[in-house]
């Protein structure tokens, strides 16, 4: 499979999962956290689905399109591993993390801290959606929507 086809499938899986969990998230109190703002496409998608919900985005630096950039009080810059620690116990309804690089050695380092961070920011029953697997005792894997290949994207509920 070409890298372009792989990218398209990953983004399609991301969108389909986010669309499928909207009702679950709407039933749960708490903010939405977006780890890895990038150019703001997913932030914009989340904003459309949760227009009254506070959405806090994290990234090393802001490089998003101006129309897809959160207000300054909802944009956290710096190393996510460090800046995210201040949000442990926030009670988020949804945490989305698309910060994988596709480089196994780099992603292996991210996986030493990301699962614990995601579990720590979520409220009980909160939903985690991630481009990387989040193997953590407090995160229960959920079935993916039809048509999404296992291992393409990951979905969890906080126990």
N, C-alpha and C positions, 0 to 999 in steps of 0.2 A: 504494500500500500504506500502511495506517495505521502510525503510529509503534508502536502496540502490536503489530501483526503483525510489523513489522520486528524489534522487540525479542525477540519469541518465536522468530523464525527464527534470530536471532543466538545466543540462548542454546541453542537446540536444536543448532545447528551446533557450538557450543563443546562441549557435552556429548558429541555423537556423535564428534567428533574425539578428545577426551580418552579416551573409551571405546575407540576404535579403536587407540590407540597404547600401551595399557597393557602389552602383551607386549613391545613394543620397549623401553620404559622399564625394565621388570623385568629385562631382559637387560643393562642398562647400570648400572655402579656410579655412585654420586654422589647428592647430595641433589636434591630438587625445589625449585625457586624459583617463588614466586607473586608476580609484580609486579602490585600492585593488589589488595589484600585486599578492599576494599569491605565488604560485610556478611558475608563469609565463606562464601558458598554454594559457590564453586569450591574454596576451601580444604577445606571439609568433604567435597566430592566426591573430591578428591585424597587426602584422609586415608583414605577408605573403600577406594580402589583401591591405596594404598601404605601399609598400616598400620605397616610396620616401617621405612619410609623417613623420614629427616629432611626436613621440609617447612619452608622458611623463607619467610615472607611479608613483603612490603614495602608500605607505604602512608604517605601524608603524616601521617595520624593514624589511630588505631584507632577504628572505628565499627561493628565487626562484632558480631554476636550473641555473647553470652558463650560459648555452647556451640561457636561456630565461630571462636574466637579462639585463635591459637597460644600456646604458653607464651612467657613473656617473652624467653627466650633464642633463640627462633625468630621473633620479631617485630621487624622493623627499621622504625623510623619516621623520617620526614623526607622530603625531596625525593628521589625514587627516582633521578633523574639523578645525584645526588651520593652517596647512601647505597649505591647499587648498585656503585659503583666499587670498594669494599672487597671485593667478591665476584668480581672479575675473576680468572680462574684457579682458581676453586673446583672446576671439573670437574663441574658439575651434569649429571644424566641428563636432566632436563626443566626447561625454563623456560617458564612460561605468563605471558603479558602481556596483560591486558585493561584497558588504560588509555586507550583512545581516548575522545574526548569527543563525537564526532559534529560537531564544529566544525572545518572544514577548516583554518582558520588556526592553531588551537591544535595540532591533530594534526600539522600540517606541522612545527612546532617539535619535537614529541616525536620525530618521525621523523628528526631530525638527530642524535639520540643513542641512541635505543632499539635499532636494529639492531646497532650496535657493542657495546652493553652485553650484549645477549642472546648474541651470538656469543662474547663474551669470557668469559661465565660457564659456557658449556657445555663439556663434554668432547667429544672427537672422537666422532662418532656420536650425540651427544646430540640430543634432540628439542626444537624450539621450536614453541609454539602461540601464536598472537597474533591479536588483533582488528584489528591494523594490519599492513599489508604490511612485511616486514623485508627490504628489498633490501640485501644485504650479500654480498660475494664468498665468505665462509666459510659461508654458509647456502644449502643446496640445497633448493629447493622440492620438496615431496613431493605426490603426488596426494591429493586429498581423498576421504574416504569417499563412497560412492554417496549421492546425494540432496542433497549440499551444493553450493549454487551457488558457482561461482568468485567470489572477491572478498568473500564473506560472512565468512569466517574464513580464517586462513592457517596452513600447516603446513610445517615445515622440518626438515632434519637438518644438524647441524654437520659440515662436511667434515673 
